[in-house]
Amino acid sequence: MQNKQMKHVVNGAFILSLAALIAKILSAVYRVPFQNLVGNTGFYVYQQIYPLYGIGMTFALSGLPVFISKLIAEQTDLGWQRETLRRSAILLAGLSALIFIGLQFGAGGIAHAMGDRQLAPLIEAVAWMFLFMPWLALSRGYFQGRFVMVPTAISQVAEQLVRVAVILLAAVWAVRGHWSVYKMGTWAMSGATFGAIAASSVLLYFWWRRARTATMPPSKVPAPRYGELLRRFLAEGGSLCLFASLIVLLQLMDSFSVKNNLVVAGLGQAAAKSLKGVYDRGQPLVQLGLVLATGLSASLLPSLTRALQRRRHNEFYRQAVMMIRLSFTFSAAAAGGLIALMPGVNRLLFGNTQGDLALALYMLSIVLVALISSYSSVFQSLGEYRLPTLALLVGLAVKLAVNGWAVRRWQINGASSATVLALFVMFGLIWWRSRSYIQQALFRQQFLLKLMVCVGGMALVVGVFFHQLVQWLQPGRLATGGLVLVCIIIGGSLFLFLTRVLHLLTIREWLALPMGKQFLRRFNKKDN
């Protein structure tokens, strides 16, 4: 019976991870045609306000639902669950109303602080999605707490599909109708509300299906008091939300800082907006780079939970080390490949090579975010929230302190450097205070040295090969895309070859990877 339940949990986690992967790919990929349609300035307008949407998304999708699912899983009494959901709904309704009112009436002030008063209608448009946040968070959290992952998965994909469709339609209509970039941005931001409506409809259907068969008896256990519930929401839920929105919070700081300080540095308004749009190209690239690393982390989290439930501490630490090493390995490979191929990737996706250095620096955040996510997942699995939250707040303070100065001195190169520095400080604090067994995960069996050789060798070969081909062929944009694809195949194959030759990963770690067993068989056949 216990094995059957655990299999159900693992299958549910796989469904949720797959949906998250699809949603992340959609969220990253649509920005490429969108930027190509609306240009650097149009992209700047959208990206200035996007972090506000991103924070709402983490509340409604990843931060609060995870906390609520944990609440629901703590008590099997159905009446207790119903009363806890009701009290949670009241707290979240108050929070969403405050955010909505603050954004609606404060839109002008926020836009002014960002250095562009014309952004106010976009802020007002995105505010509406926060009204759906309590329903989305509570519904997803309840179903996940009951180990029913399909409603969350379907609602997540539906939300992204509708939102992306609205954004791209707004961009097409803007080009055909010669709209201003601000009118286009307002309609694009309304996609957040349409997406929330779609997700709410999906969840409402699953609630209707459940209500036909389920009954809610009176509670036999007293539900948590409002004060206790609020404290847990702030401590545990707040920590989960902060980490889920880590990249978005850094981007929000850039929204208030980069364009304003570019103007202070001597650029005109139009030039500063365009250059901020170039800098914003880094976000979809980072998201794509993190897809595999975060997907691996998510796939291994159920095994961490299982080990803790069975009180097998050695197994827990072994799984934690595996998660950290795999996330680090593939995030480093993604970052190294993107840095080596940045001129080609930039030209293929965005039409030119503006901001190559800033984007290459920004790619280092892929590695640091993957490491921060892995280490903080271990802390949160153990119920330890204080240190990761403190580390995150210190890192954000570093970004806030140095960003303006760095932008005035080095423009968007400075903004990228400030982001990397902030993430490095966060990771350093989390690593410093982690348990010694986890702390040494990156150094055991010369892992860090071997990884540097693998990534460095791959990046060097691919970078030189691509540069030589470009010098020789002088390709156009589409031909550059073909060269990038060839180099990705060569680089990926070389990286896997080097990891196997240098024994970077253990057999257990290879077997944890998708297709890892097949790769080992083929490689061993070649050896024989």
Secondary structure as a PSIPRED ss2 file (coil, helix, strand):
# PSIPRED VFORMAT (PSIPRED V4.0)

   1 M C   1.000  0.000  0.000
   2 Q H   0.000  1.000  0.000
   3 N H   0.000  1.000  0.000
   4 K H   0.000  1.000  0.000
   5 Q H   0.000  1.000  0.000
   6 M H   0.000  1.000  0.000
   7 K H   0.000  1.000  0.000
   8 H H   0.000  1.000  0.000
   9 V H   0.000  1.000  0.000
  10 V H   0.000  1.000  0.000
  11 N H   0.000  1.000  0.000
  12 G H   0.000  1.000  0.000
  13 A H   0.000  1.000  0.000
  14 F H   0.000  1.000  0.000
  15 I H   0.000  1.000  0.000
  16 L H   0.000  1.000  0.000
  17 S H   0.000  1.000  0.000
  18 L H   0.000  1.000  0.000
  19 A H   0.000  1.000  0.000
  20 A H   0.000  1.000  0.000
  21 L H   0.000  1.000  0.000
  22 I H   0.000  1.000  0.000
  23 A H   0.000  1.000  0.000
  24 K H   0.000  1.000  0.000
  25 I H   0.000  1.000  0.000
  26 L H   0.000  1.000  0.000
  27 S H   0.000  1.000  0.000
  28 A H   0.000  1.000  0.000
  29 V H   0.000  1.000  0.000
  30 Y C   1.000  0.000  0.000
  31 R H   0.000  1.000  0.000
  32 V H   0.000  1.000  0.000
  33 P H   0.000  1.000  0.000
  34 F H   0.000  1.000  0.000
  35 Q H   0.000  1.000  0.000
  36 N H   0.000  1.000  0.000
  37 L H   0.000  1.000  0.000
  38 V H   0.000  1.000  0.000
  39 G H   0.000  1.000  0.000
  40 N H   0.000  1.000  0.000
  41 T H   0.000  1.000  0.000
  42 G H   0.000  1.000  0.000
  43 F H   0.000  1.000  0.000
  44 Y H   0.000  1.000  0.000
  45 V H   0.000  1.000  0.000
  46 Y H   0.000  1.000  0.000
  47 Q H   0.000  1.000  0.000
  48 Q H   0.000  1.000  0.000
  49 I H   0.000  1.000  0.000
  50 Y H   0.000  1.000  0.000
  51 P H   0.000  1.000  0.000
  52 L H   0.000  1.000  0.000
  53 Y H   0.000  1.000  0.000
  54 G H   0.000  1.000  0.000
  55 I H   0.000  1.000  0.000
  56 G H   0.000  1.000  0.000
  57 M H   0.000  1.000  0.000
  58 T H   0.000  1.000  0.000
  59 F H   0.000  1.000  0.000
  60 A H   0.000  1.000  0.000
  61 L H   0.000  1.000  0.000
  62 S H   0.000  1.000  0.000
  63 G H   0.000  1.000  0.000
  64 L H   0.000  1.000  0.000
  65 P H   0.000  1.000  0.000
  66 V H   0.000  1.000  0.000
  67 F H   0.000  1.000  0.000
  68 I H   0.000  1.000  0.000
  69 S H   0.000  1.000  0.000
  70 K H   0.000  1.000  0.000
  71 L H   0.000  1.000  0.000
  72 I H   0.000  1.000  0.000
  73 A H   0.000  1.000  0.000
  74 E C   1.000  0.000  0.000
  75 Q C   1.000  0.000  0.000
  76 T C   1.000  0.000  0.000
  77 D C   1.000  0.000  0.000
  78 L H   0.000  1.000  0.000
  79 G H   0.000  1.000  0.000
  80 W H   0.000  1.000  0.000
  81 Q H   0.000  1.000  0.000
  82 R H   0.000  1.000  0.000
  83 E H   0.000  1.000  0.000
  84 T H   0.000  1.000  0.000
  85 L H   0.000  1.000  0.000
  86 R H   0.000  1.000  0.000
  87 R H   0.000  1.000  0.000
  88 S H   0.000  1.000  0.000
  89 A H   0.000  1.000  0.000
  90 I H   0.000  1.000  0.000
  91 L H   0.000  1.000  0.000
  92 L H   0.000  1.000  0.000
  93 A H   0.000  1.000  0.000
  94 G H   0.000  1.000  0.000
  95 L H   0.000  1.000  0.000
  96 S H   0.000  1.000  0.000
  97 A H   0.000  1.000  0.000
  98 L H   0.000  1.000  0.000
  99 I H   0.000  1.000  0.000
 100 F H   0.000  1.000  0.000
 101 I H   0.000  1.000  0.000
 102 G H   0.000  1.000  0.000
 103 L H   0.000  1.000  0.000
 104 Q H   0.000  1.000  0.000
 105 F H   0.000  1.000  0.000
 106 G H   0.000  1.000  0.000
 107 A H   0.000  1.000  0.000
 108 G H   0.000  1.000  0.000
 109 G H   0.000  1.000  0.000
 110 I H   0.000  1.000  0.000
 111 A H   0.000  1.000  0.000
 112 H H   0.000  1.000  0.000
 113 A H   0.000  1.000  0.000
 114 M C   1.000  0.000  0.000
 115 G C   1.000  0.000  0.000
 116 D C   1.000  0.000  0.000
 117 R H   0.000  1.000  0.000
 118 Q H   0.000  1.000  0.000
 119 L H   0.000  1.000  0.000
 120 A H   0.000  1.000  0.000
 121 P H   0.000  1.000  0.000
 122 L H   0.000  1.000  0.000
 123 I H   0.000  1.000  0.000
 124 E H   0.000  1.000  0.000
 125 A H   0.000  1.000  0.000
 126 V H   0.000  1.000  0.000
 127 A H   0.000  1.000  0.000
 128 W H   0.000  1.000  0.000
 129 M H   0.000  1.000  0.000
 130 F H   0.000  1.000  0.000
 131 L H   0.000  1.000  0.000
 132 F H   0.000  1.000  0.000
 133 M H   0.000  1.000  0.000
 134 P H   0.000  1.000  0.000
 135 W H   0.000  1.000  0.000
 136 L H   0.000  1.000  0.000
 137 A H   0.000  1.000  0.000
 138 L H   0.000  1.000  0.000
 139 S H   0.000  1.000  0.000
 140 R H   0.000  1.000  0.000
 141 G H   0.000  1.000  0.000
 142 Y H   0.000  1.000  0.000
 143 F H   0.000  1.000  0.000
 144 Q H   0.000  1.000  0.000
 145 G H   0.000  1.000  0.000
 146 R C   1.000  0.000  0.000
 147 F C   1.000  0.000  0.000
 148 V C   1.000  0.000  0.000
 149 M C   1.000  0.000  0.000
 150 V H   0.000  1.000  0.000
 151 P H   0.000  1.000  0.000
 152 T H   0.000  1.000  0.000
 153 A H   0.000  1.000  0.000
 154 I H   0.000  1.000  0.000
 155 S H   0.000  1.000  0.000
 156 Q H   0.000  1.000  0.000
 157 V H   0.000  1.000  0.000
 158 A H   0.000  1.000  0.000
 159 E H   0.000  1.000  0.000
 160 Q H   0.000  1.000  0.000
 161 L H   0.000  1.000  0.000
 162 V H   0.000  1.000  0.000
 163 R H   0.000  1.000  0.000
 164 V H   0.000  1.000  0.000
 165 A H   0.000  1.000  0.000
 166 V H   0.000  1.000  0.000
 167 I H   0.000  1.000  0.000
 168 L H   0.000  1.000  0.000
 169 L H   0.000  1.000  0.000
 170 A H   0.000  1.000  0.000
 171 A H   0.000  1.000  0.000
 172 V H   0.000  1.000  0.000
 173 W H   0.000  1.000  0.000
 174 A H   0.000  1.000  0.000
 175 V H   0.000  1.000  0.000
 176 R H   0.000  1.000  0.000
 177 G H   0.000  1.000  0.000
 178 H C   1.000  0.000  0.000
 179 W C   1.000  0.000  0.000
 180 S C   1.000  0.000  0.000
 181 V H   0.000  1.000  0.000
 182 Y H   0.000  1.000  0.000
 183 K H   0.000  1.000  0.000
 184 M H   0.000  1.000  0.000
 185 G H   0.000  1.000  0.000
 186 T H   0.000  1.000  0.000
 187 W H   0.000  1.000  0.000
 188 A H   0.000  1.000  0.000
 189 M H   0.000  1.000  0.000
 190 S C   1.000  0.000  0.000
 191 G H   0.000  1.000  0.000
 192 A H   0.000  1.000  0.000
 193 T H   0.000  1.000  0.000
 194 F H   0.000  1.000  0.000
 195 G H   0.000  1.000  0.000
 196 A H   0.000  1.000  0.000
 197 I H   0.000  1.000  0.000
 198 A H   0.000  1.000  0.000
 199 A H   0.000  1.000  0.000
 200 S H   0.000  1.000  0.000
 201 S H   0.000  1.000  0.000
 202 V H   0.000  1.000  0.000
 203 L H   0.000  1.000  0.000
 204 L H   0.000  1.000  0.000
 205 Y H   0.000  1.000  0.000
 206 F H   0.000  1.000  0.000
 207 W H   0.000  1.000  0.000
 208 W H   0.000  1.000  0.000
 209 R H   0.000  1.000  0.000
 210 R H   0.000  1.000  0.000
 211 A H   0.000  1.000  0.000
 212 R H   0.000  1.000  0.000
 213 T H   0.000  1.000  0.000
 214 A C   1.000  0.000  0.000
 215 T C   1.000  0.000  0.000
 216 M C   1.000  0.000  0.000
 217 P C   1.000  0.000  0.000
 218 P C   1.000  0.000  0.000
 219 S C   1.000  0.000  0.000
 220 K C   1.000  0.000  0.000
 221 V C   1.000  0.000  0.000
 222 P C   1.000  0.000  0.000
 223 A C   1.000  0.000  0.000
 224 P C   1.000  0.000  0.000
 225 R C   1.000  0.000  0.000
 226 Y H   0.000  1.000  0.000
 227 G H   0.000  1.000  0.000
 228 E H   0.000  1.000  0.000
 229 L H   0.000  1.000  0.000
 230 L H   0.000  1.000  0.000
 231 R H   0.000  1.000  0.000
 232 R H   0.000  1.000  0.000
 233 F H   0.000  1.000  0.000
 234 L H   0.000  1.000  0.000
 235 A H   0.000  1.000  0.000
 236 E H   0.000  1.000  0.000
 237 G H   0.000  1.000  0.000
 238 G H   0.000  1.000  0.000
 239 S H   0.000  1.000  0.000
 240 L H   0.000  1.000  0.000
 241 C H   0.000  1.000  0.000
 242 L H   0.000  1.000  0.000
 243 F H   0.000  1.000  0.000
 244 A H   0.000  1.000  0.000
 245 S C   1.000  0.000  0.000
 246 L H   0.000  1.000  0.000
 247 I H   0.000  1.000  0.000
 248 V H   0.000  1.000  0.000
 249 L H   0.000  1.000  0.000
 250 L H   0.000  1.000  0.000
 251 Q H   0.000  1.000  0.000
 252 L H   0.000  1.000  0.000
 253 M H   0.000  1.000  0.000
 254 D H   0.000  1.000  0.000
 255 S H   0.000  1.000  0.000
 256 F H   0.000  1.000  0.000
 257 S H   0.000  1.000  0.000
 258 V H   0.000  1.000  0.000
 259 K H   0.000  1.000  0.000
 260 N H   0.000  1.000  0.000
 261 N H   0.000  1.000  0.000
 262 L H   0.000  1.000  0.000
 263 V H   0.000  1.000  0.000
 264 V H   0.000  1.000  0.000
 265 A C   1.000  0.000  0.000
 266 G C   1.000  0.000  0.000
 267 L C   1.000  0.000  0.000
 268 G C   1.000  0.000  0.000
 269 Q H   0.000  1.000  0.000
 270 A H   0.000  1.000  0.000
 271 A H   0.000  1.000  0.000
 272 A H   0.000  1.000  0.000
 273 K H   0.000  1.000  0.000
 274 S H   0.000  1.000  0.000
 275 L H   0.000  1.000  0.000
 276 K H   0.000  1.000  0.000
 277 G H   0.000  1.000  0.000
 278 V H   0.000  1.000  0.000
 279 Y H   0.000  1.000  0.000
 280 D C   1.000  0.000  0.000
 281 R C   1.000  0.000  0.000
 282 G H   0.000  1.000  0.000
 283 Q H   0.000  1.000  0.000
 284 P H   0.000  1.000  0.000
 285 L H   0.000  1.000  0.000
 286 V H   0.000  1.000  0.000
 287 Q H   0.000  1.000  0.000
 288 L H   0.000  1.000  0.000
 289 G H   0.000  1.000  0.000
 290 L H   0.000  1.000  0.000
 291 V H   0.000  1.000  0.000
 292 L H   0.000  1.000  0.000
 293 A H   0.000  1.000  0.000
 294 T H   0.000  1.000  0.000
 295 G H   0.000  1.000  0.000
 296 L H   0.000  1.000  0.000
 297 S H   0.000  1.000  0.000
 298 A H   0.000  1.000  0.000
 299 S H   0.000  1.000  0.000
 300 L H   0.000  1.000  0.000
 301 L H   0.000  1.000  0.000
 302 P H   0.000  1.000  0.000
 303 S H   0.000  1.000  0.000
 304 L H   0.000  1.000  0.000
 305 T H   0.000  1.000  0.000
 306 R H   0.000  1.000  0.000
 307 A H   0.000  1.000  0.000
 308 L H   0.000  1.000  0.000
 309 Q H   0.000  1.000  0.000
 310 R C   1.000  0.000  0.000
 311 R C   1.000  0.000  0.000
 312 R C   1.000  0.000  0.000
 313 H H   0.000  1.000  0.000
 314 N H   0.000  1.000  0.000
 315 E H   0.000  1.000  0.000
 316 F H   0.000  1.000  0.000
 317 Y H   0.000  1.000  0.000
 318 R H   0.000  1.000  0.000
 319 Q H   0.000  1.000  0.000
 320 A H   0.000  1.000  0.000
 321 V H   0.000  1.000  0.000
 322 M H   0.000  1.000  0.000
 323 M H   0.000  1.000  0.000
 324 I H   0.000  1.000  0.000
 325 R H   0.000  1.000  0.000
 326 L H   0.000  1.000  0.000
 327 S H   0.000  1.000  0.000
 328 F H   0.000  1.000  0.000
 329 T H   0.000  1.000  0.000
 330 F H   0.000  1.000  0.000
 331 S H   0.000  1.000  0.000
 332 A H   0.000  1.000  0.000
 333 A H   0.000  1.000  0.000
 334 A H   0.000  1.000  0.000
 335 A H   0.000  1.000  0.000
 336 G H   0.000  1.000  0.000
 337 G H   0.000  1.000  0.000
 338 L H   0.000  1.000  0.000
 339 I H   0.000  1.000  0.000
 340 A H   0.000  1.000  0.000
 341 L C   1.000  0.000  0.000
 342 M H   0.000  1.000  0.000
 343 P H   0.000  1.000  0.000
 344 G H   0.000  1.000  0.000
 345 V H   0.000  1.000  0.000
 346 N H   0.000  1.000  0.000
 347 R H   0.000  1.000  0.000
 348 L H   0.000  1.000  0.000
 349 L H   0.000  1.000  0.000
 350 F H   0.000  1.000  0.000
 351 G C   1.000  0.000  0.000
 352 N C   1.000  0.000  0.000
 353 T C   1.000  0.000  0.000
 354 Q C   1.000  0.000  0.000
 355 G C   1.000  0.000  0.000
 356 D H   0.000  1.000  0.000
 357 L H   0.000  1.000  0.000
 358 A H   0.000  1.000  0.000
 359 L H   0.000  1.000  0.000
 360 A H   0.000  1.000  0.000
 361 L H   0.000  1.000  0.000
 362 Y H   0.000  1.000  0.000
 363 M C   1.000  0.000  0.000
 364 L H   0.000  1.000  0.000
 365 S H   0.000  1.000  0.000
 366 I H   0.000  1.000  0.000
 367 V H   0.000  1.000  0.000
 368 L H   0.000  1.000  0.000
 369 V H   0.000  1.000  0.000
 370 A H   0.000  1.000  0.000
 371 L H   0.000  1.000  0.000
 372 I H   0.000  1.000  0.000
 373 S H   0.000  1.000  0.000
 374 S H   0.000  1.000  0.000
 375 Y H   0.000  1.000  0.000
 376 S H   0.000  1.000  0.000
 377 S H   0.000  1.000  0.000
 378 V H   0.000  1.000  0.000
 379 F H   0.000  1.000  0.000
 380 Q H   0.000  1.000  0.000
 381 S H   0.000  1.000  0.000
 382 L C   1.000  0.000  0.000
 383 G C   1.000  0.000  0.000
 384 E C   1.000  0.000  0.000
 385 Y C   1.000  0.000  0.000
 386 R H   0.000  1.000  0.000
 387 L H   0.000  1.000  0.000
 388 P H   0.000  1.000  0.000
 389 T H   0.000  1.000  0.000
 390 L H   0.000  1.000  0.000
 391 A H   0.000  1.000  0.000
 392 L H   0.000  1.000  0.000
 393 L H   0.000  1.000  0.000
 394 V H   0.000  1.000  0.000
 395 G H   0.000  1.000  0.000
 396 L H   0.000  1.000  0.000
 397 A H   0.000  1.000  0.000
 398 V H   0.000  1.000  0.000
 399 K H   0.000  1.000  0.000
 400 L H   0.000  1.000  0.000
 401 A H   0.000  1.000  0.000
 402 V H   0.000  1.000  0.000
 403 N H   0.000  1.000  0.000
 404 G H   0.000  1.000  0.000
 405 W H   0.000  1.000  0.000
 406 A H   0.000  1.000  0.000
 407 V H   0.000  1.000  0.000
 408 R H   0.000  1.000  0.000
 409 R H   0.000  1.000  0.000
 410 W H   0.000  1.000  0.000
 411 Q C   1.000  0.000  0.000
 412 I H   0.000  1.000  0.000
 413 N H   0.000  1.000  0.000
 414 G H   0.000  1.000  0.000
 415 A H   0.000  1.000  0.000
 416 S H   0.000  1.000  0.000
 417 S H   0.000  1.000  0.000
 418 A H   0.000  1.000  0.000
 419 T H   0.000  1.000  0.000
 420 V H   0.000  1.000  0.000
 421 L H   0.000  1.000  0.000
 422 A H   0.000  1.000  0.000
 423 L H   0.000  1.000  0.000
 424 F H   0.000  1.000  0.000
 425 V H   0.000  1.000  0.000
 426 M H   0.000  1.000  0.000
 427 F H   0.000  1.000  0.000
 428 G H   0.000  1.000  0.000
 429 L H   0.000  1.000  0.000
 430 I H   0.000  1.000  0.000
 431 W H   0.000  1.000  0.000
 432 W H   0.000  1.000  0.000
 433 R H   0.000  1.000  0.000
 434 S C   1.000  0.000  0.000
 435 R C   1.000  0.000  0.000
 436 S H   0.000  1.000  0.000
 437 Y H   0.000  1.000  0.000
 438 I H   0.000  1.000  0.000
 439 Q H   0.000  1.000  0.000
 440 Q H   0.000  1.000  0.000
 441 A H   0.000  1.000  0.000
 442 L H   0.000  1.000  0.000
 443 F C   1.000  0.000  0.000
 444 R H   0.000  1.000  0.000
 445 Q H   0.000  1.000  0.000
 446 Q H   0.000  1.000  0.000
 447 F H   0.000  1.000  0.000
 448 L H   0.000  1.000  0.000
 449 L H   0.000  1.000  0.000
 450 K H   0.000  1.000  0.000
 451 L H   0.000  1.000  0.000
 452 M H   0.000  1.000  0.000
 453 V H   0.000  1.000  0.000
 454 C H   0.000  1.000  0.000
 455 V H   0.000  1.000  0.000
 456 G H   0.000  1.000  0.000
 457 G H   0.000  1.000  0.000
 458 M H   0.000  1.000  0.000
 459 A H   0.000  1.000  0.000
 460 L H   0.000  1.000  0.000
 461 V H   0.000  1.000  0.000
 462 V H   0.000  1.000  0.000
 463 G H   0.000  1.000  0.000
 464 V H   0.000  1.000  0.000
 465 F H   0.000  1.000  0.000
 466 F H   0.000  1.000  0.000
 467 H H   0.000  1.000  0.000
 468 Q H   0.000  1.000  0.000
 469 L H   0.000  1.000  0.000
 470 V H   0.000  1.000  0.000
 471 Q H   0.000  1.000  0.000
 472 W H   0.000  1.000  0.000
 473 L H   0.000  1.000  0.000
 474 Q C   1.000  0.000  0.000
 475 P C   1.000  0.000  0.000
 476 G C   1.000  0.000  0.000
 477 R H   0.000  1.000  0.000
 478 L H   0.000  1.000  0.000
 479 A H   0.000  1.000  0.000
 480 T H   0.000  1.000  0.000
 481 G H   0.000  1.000  0.000
 482 G H   0.000  1.000  0.000
 483 L H   0.000  1.000  0.000
 484 V H   0.000  1.000  0.000
 485 L H   0.000  1.000  0.000
 486 V H   0.000  1.000  0.000
 487 C H   0.000  1.000  0.000
 488 I H   0.000  1.000  0.000
 489 I H   0.000  1.000  0.000
 490 I H   0.000  1.000  0.000
 491 G H   0.000  1.000  0.000
 492 G H   0.000  1.000  0.000
 493 S H   0.000  1.000  0.000
 494 L H   0.000  1.000  0.000
 495 F H   0.000  1.000  0.000
 496 L H   0.000  1.000  0.000
 497 F H   0.000  1.000  0.000
 498 L H   0.000  1.000  0.000
 499 T H   0.000  1.000  0.000
 500 R H   0.000  1.000  0.000
 501 V H   0.000  1.000  0.000
 502 L C   1.000  0.000  0.000
 503 H C   1.000  0.000  0.000
 504 L C   1.000  0.000  0.000
 505 L C   1.000  0.000  0.000
 506 T C   1.000  0.000  0.000
 507 I H   0.000  1.000  0.000
 508 R H   0.000  1.000  0.000
 509 E H   0.000  1.000  0.000
 510 W H   0.000  1.000  0.000
 511 L H   0.000  1.000  0.000
 512 A H   0.000  1.000  0.000
 513 L C   1.000  0.000  0.000
 514 P C   1.000  0.000  0.000
 515 M C   1.000  0.000  0.000
 516 G H   0.000  1.000  0.000
 517 K H   0.000  1.000  0.000
 518 Q H   0.000  1.000  0.000
 519 F H   0.000  1.000  0.000
 520 L H   0.000  1.000  0.000
 521 R H   0.000  1.000  0.000
 522 R H   0.000  1.000  0.000
 523 F H   0.000  1.000  0.000
 524 N H   0.000  1.000  0.000
 525 K H   0.000  1.000  0.000
 526 K H   0.000  1.000  0.000
 527 D H   0.000  1.000  0.000
 528 N C   1.000  0.000  0.000
